[in-house]
Amino acid sequence: MLSEFITKTPGVCGGRPCVRGHRVRVLDIALMSERQGKSPDEIAHMYSLDLSQVHAALAYYFANMDEIREDMRRSLELVEQLRSEAIPDS
């Protein structure tokens, strides 16, 4: 059922799970919900998604939490690495 809404395609969003037909990663929706406290309605509006797509992304996240959290961790590590390379120590 989730495959109707969520897809993983090599070369699209880095092969990460995203909303079918959109370049919105499940990770982005999970972060907006968990870290920023956004409601599904707010997320749907921000990304021009149907509410069913947001709920499917959140369902995928909860069903695959280890995978998505590992992706989150790697993304944050990359951000920190790029930040440290861009901002030299004083």
C-alpha positions as CSV (number, residue, x, y, z in Angstrom):
1,M,0.0,0.0,0.0
2,L,2.8,2.5,0.8
3,S,4.4,1.8,-2.5
4,E,1.4,3.7,-4.0
5,F,2.8,6.8,-2.3
6,I,6.5,6.2,-1.6
7,T,9.2,5.2,-4.1
8,K,13.0,4.6,-4.0
9,T,14.6,5.3,-7.4
10,P,18.3,5.3,-8.1
11,G,19.3,8.8,-9.2
12,V,16.2,10.5,-7.7
13,C,16.8,12.1,-4.3
14,G,19.9,10.1,-3.9
15,G,18.0,6.8,-4.1
16,R,16.3,7.7,-0.8
17,P,12.6,7.1,-0.2
18,C,10.5,10.0,-1.4
19,V,6.9,10.8,-2.2
20,R,6.0,9.3,-5.6
21,G,5.9,12.0,-8.3
22,H,7.6,14.6,-6.1
23,R,11.2,15.2,-5.0
24,V,10.3,15.3,-1.4
25,R,12.1,12.8,0.8
26,V,10.5,10.9,3.6
27,L,13.4,12.1,5.7
28,D,12.4,15.8,5.1
29,I,8.8,15.1,6.1
30,A,10.0,13.2,9.2
31,L,12.3,16.0,10.2
32,M,9.6,18.6,9.8
33,S,7.2,16.5,11.9
34,E,9.6,15.4,14.7
35,R,12.2,18.2,14.9
36,Q,10.1,21.2,13.9
37,G,6.7,20.1,15.3
38,K,4.9,20.7,12.0
39,S,1.5,19.1,11.6
40,P,0.7,16.9,8.6
41,D,-1.6,19.7,7.3
42,E,1.3,22.2,7.5
43,I,3.7,19.9,5.8
44,A,1.2,19.1,3.0
45,H,0.7,22.8,2.4
46,M,4.5,23.6,2.4
47,Y,5.3,20.9,-0.1
48,S,2.0,21.0,-2.1
49,L,1.2,17.4,-1.2
50,D,-2.0,15.7,-0.5
51,L,-2.6,14.8,3.2
52,S,-2.6,11.1,2.2
53,Q,1.0,11.5,0.8
54,V,2.2,13.1,4.1
55,H,0.6,10.4,6.2
56,A,2.1,7.7,3.9
57,A,5.6,9.3,4.3
58,L,5.2,9.3,8.1
59,A,3.9,5.7,8.0
60,Y,7.0,4.7,6.0
61,Y,9.2,6.6,8.5
62,F,7.7,4.8,11.5
63,A,7.9,1.4,9.7
64,N,11.5,2.0,8.7
65,M,12.7,4.2,11.5
66,D,16.2,2.7,11.7
67,E,16.8,3.2,8.0
68,I,15.6,6.8,8.0
69,R,17.4,7.7,11.2
70,E,20.7,6.4,9.8
71,D,20.1,8.5,6.7
72,M,19.4,11.5,9.0
73,R,22.7,10.8,10.9
74,R,24.7,10.6,7.7
75,S,23.1,13.8,6.4
76,L,23.9,15.7,9.6
77,E,27.5,14.4,9.5
78,L,27.9,15.6,5.9
79,V,26.5,19.0,6.9
80,E,29.0,19.2,9.8
81,Q,31.9,18.2,7.6
82,L,31.0,20.8,4.9
83,R,30.6,23.4,7.6
84,S,34.0,22.7,9.2
85,E,35.6,22.8,5.8
86,A,33.9,26.1,4.9
87,I,34.6,27.8,8.2
88,P,38.3,27.7,9.2
89,D,39.2,27.5,12.8
90,S,40.1,30.9,14.3
